[in-house]
Amino acid sequence: MPPEDVHGKTILLVDDGIATGLTMRVAIKHLKAQDAAKIIVAVPVAPPETVATLKREADTVIVLYQPLFFGAVGAFYEHFDQVEDNEVVALIQKMRSSP
């Protein structure tokens, strides 16, 4: 699957939660290098210090819950099953083929 052209586009980065923010920061850096117009990060949970760092790098950061004591993302879910790569690819392909 070829990468999407993000030049001049608003990009919404969504994850199930952020712990250290390293992966999200790399994604933001990559999108900036590809000249994305605006980068929005949206997650349900992340620690306040990580949110502060991301706010310096993304245009908008939306986090529903910022617990002071943060162990791991999975600790904030009743069910935190892994999603296999082939399932993600199938969902992306389905999304691309729908109107």
C-alpha positions as CSV (number, residue, x, y, z in Angstrom):
1,M,0.0,0.0,0.0
2,P,1.6,3.3,-1.0
3,P,1.8,6.1,1.6
4,E,-0.9,8.8,1.5
5,D,0.1,12.2,0.3
6,V,-0.3,14.5,3.3
7,H,1.0,17.7,1.8
8,G,-1.3,20.6,2.7
9,K,-3.8,18.3,4.5
10,T,-5.1,18.3,8.0
11,I,-4.1,15.0,9.7
12,L,-5.8,13.5,12.6
13,L,-3.6,11.1,14.6
14,V,-5.6,8.8,16.9
15,D,-4.4,6.2,19.3
16,D,-5.8,4.1,22.2
17,G,-3.7,6.1,24.6
18,I,-0.2,7.5,24.9
19,A,2.4,6.7,27.6
20,T,5.8,8.3,26.9
21,G,4.7,9.9,23.6
22,L,7.8,8.8,21.7
23,T,5.9,7.0,18.9
24,M,3.5,9.9,18.5
25,R,6.3,12.4,18.4
26,V,8.0,10.5,15.6
27,A,4.7,10.4,13.7
28,I,4.3,14.2,14.1
29,K,7.9,14.8,13.0
30,H,7.3,12.6,9.9
31,L,4.1,14.4,9.0
32,K,5.7,17.8,9.4
33,A,8.5,16.7,7.1
34,Q,5.9,15.7,4.6
35,D,4.4,19.3,4.9
36,A,1.1,18.4,6.5
37,A,-0.9,21.6,6.9
38,K,-2.2,20.8,10.4
39,I,-1.6,17.9,12.8
40,I,-4.3,17.0,15.4
41,V,-3.6,14.4,18.1
42,A,-6.6,12.8,19.8
43,V,-6.4,10.1,22.4
44,P,-8.6,9.0,25.4
45,V,-5.7,8.9,28.0
46,A,-2.2,10.2,28.5
47,P,-0.2,11.6,31.4
48,P,0.0,15.4,31.8
49,E,3.7,15.6,31.2
50,T,3.4,13.8,27.9
51,V,0.5,16.0,26.8
52,A,2.5,19.1,27.6
53,T,5.3,17.8,25.3
54,L,2.9,16.9,22.5
55,K,1.2,20.3,22.7
56,R,4.6,21.9,21.7
57,E,4.8,19.7,18.6
58,A,1.3,19.2,17.3
59,D,-1.2,21.9,16.3
60,T,-3.9,20.5,18.5
61,V,-3.9,17.8,21.2
62,I,-7.1,16.4,22.6
63,V,-6.9,14.1,25.6
64,L,-10.0,13.1,27.5
65,Y,-8.3,11.9,30.7
66,Q,-4.9,12.9,32.1
67,P,-4.3,10.9,35.3
68,L,-1.5,12.1,37.6
69,F,-0.5,8.5,38.2
70,F,0.0,6.7,34.9
71,G,1.3,3.1,34.7
72,A,0.3,1.8,31.2
73,V,-2.3,2.5,28.6
74,G,-3.9,-0.9,29.1
75,A,-4.6,-0.2,32.8
76,F,-7.4,2.3,31.7
77,Y,-9.3,-0.3,29.8
78,E,-11.5,-3.3,30.9
79,H,-10.5,-5.1,27.7
80,F,-7.3,-4.2,25.9
81,D,-6.9,-6.9,23.2
82,Q,-4.2,-6.5,20.5
83,V,-5.3,-5.8,17.0
84,E,-3.4,-7.9,14.4
85,D,-1.8,-6.1,11.4
86,N,-3.9,-7.9,8.8
87,E,-7.1,-6.6,10.6
88,V,-5.8,-3.0,10.5
89,V,-4.9,-3.4,6.8
90,A,-8.3,-4.8,6.0
91,L,-10.1,-1.9,7.8
92,I,-8.0,0.7,5.9
93,Q,-8.7,-1.0,2.6
94,K,-12.4,-1.1,3.5
95,M,-12.4,2.6,4.4
96,R,-10.6,3.5,1.1
97,S,-13.2,1.6,-1.0
98,S,-16.2,3.2,0.7
99,P,-17.7,6.4,-0.7
